Amino acid sequence: MKPTQEMNISLVWCLLVLSFAIKVLFSLTTHYFKVEDGGERSVCVTFGFFFFVKAMAVLIVTENYLEFGLETGFTNFSDSAMKFLEKQGLESQSPVSKLTFKFFLAIFCSLIGAFLTFPGLRLAQMHLDALNLATEKITQ
């Protein structure tokens, strides 16, 4: 088999790791959402909106100040998608607009930020409770 026909299997492994990590974070967040007493829902929603605004602010800044390579990557993706659609016999103006791409990227970043922040805060609270319990046992 020629090297140009081979598939890079490491990308599949990276996607599997990311998907399982997101699944675990999502299941942990849904587990904590079922608790009626705490303010977990409001904390998660607040941090989700915070990370959404933060991601939109970062994505709106021009590439002169923050270079992520999204502009060139998006144009390369759009050109490749247009060529693929033309080969398939489908007509399309453009696969997706740049604003729509940035909007969905910001939504994805806000979800990941909310999923990562909430278990992190819960873990910090458990650590603080464990330290307080340990100091109470030492002083007794």
FENJO-V747059 format. One record per pair of residues at least 24 apart in sequence whose C-alpha atoms are under 10 Angstrom apart, sorted by the first residue. I is the first residue (numbers start at 1). J is the second residue. D is the distance in whole Angstrom. If there is no record, write none. Layout:
I_J_D + I_J_D
//
This chain:
22_111_10 + 22_112_8 + 22_115_8 + 22_116_9 + 23_115_10 + 24_115_9 + 25_112_9 + 25_114_10 + 25_115_6 + 25_116_7 + 25_117_10 + 25_118_9 + 25_119_8 + 26_111_9 + 26_112_9 + 26_114_10 + 26_115_6 + 26_116_9 + 26_119_10 + 27_115_10 + 28_115_8 + 28_118_9 + 28_119_7 + 29_114_9 + 29_115_7 + 29_116_9 + 29_117_10 + 29_118_7 + 29_119_7 + 30_115_10 + 32_118_9 + 32_119_9 + 32_122_9 + 40_118_8 + 40_119_10 + 40_122_9 + 41_118_9 + 43_114_9 + 43_117_9 + 43_118_7 + 43_121_10 + 44_111_9 + 44_113_9 + 44_114_6 + 44_115_8 + 44_116_10 + 44_117_8 + 44_118_6 + 44_119_10 + 45_110_10 + 45_111_9 + 45_114_7 + 45_118_10 + 46_114_8 + 47_110_8 + 47_111_9 + 47_113_7 + 47_114_5 + 47_115_9 + 47_116_10 + 47_117_7 + 47_118_8 + 48_107_9 + 48_108_10 + 48_109_9 + 48_110_5 + 48_111_6 + 48_112_8 + 48_113_6 + 48_114_5 + 48_115_8 + 48_116_10 + 48_117_9 + 48_118_10 + 49_107_9 + 49_110_7 + 49_111_9 + 49_113_9 + 49_114_8 + 50_110_8 + 50_113_9 + 50_114_9 + 51_106_8 + 51_107_9 + 51_108_10 + 51_109_7 + 51_110_5 + 51_111_8 + 51_112_9 + 51_113_6 + 51_114_7 + 51_117_10 + 52_103_9 + 52_105_9 + 52_106_6 + 52_107_6 + 52_108_9 + 52_109_7 + 52_110_5 + 52_111_8 + 52_112_10 + 52_113_8 + 52_114_9 + 53_106_8 + 53_107_10 + 53_110_8 + 54_106_8 + 54_109_9 + 54_110_8 + 55_102_9 + 55_103_9 + 55_105_8 + 55_106_5 + 55_107_8 + 55_108_9 + 55_109_7 + 55_110_7 + 55_113_10 + 56_102_8 + 56_103_7 + 56_105_9 + 56_106_6 + 56_107_9 + 56_109_9 + 56_110_10 + 57_106_9 + 58_106_9 + 59_99_10 + 59_102_7 + 59_103_9 + 59_105_9 + 59_106_8 + 60_99_9 + 60_102_9 + 70_98_10 + 70_101_10 + 70_102_9 + 71_98_8 + 74_98_7 + 74_101_8 + 74_102_10
//
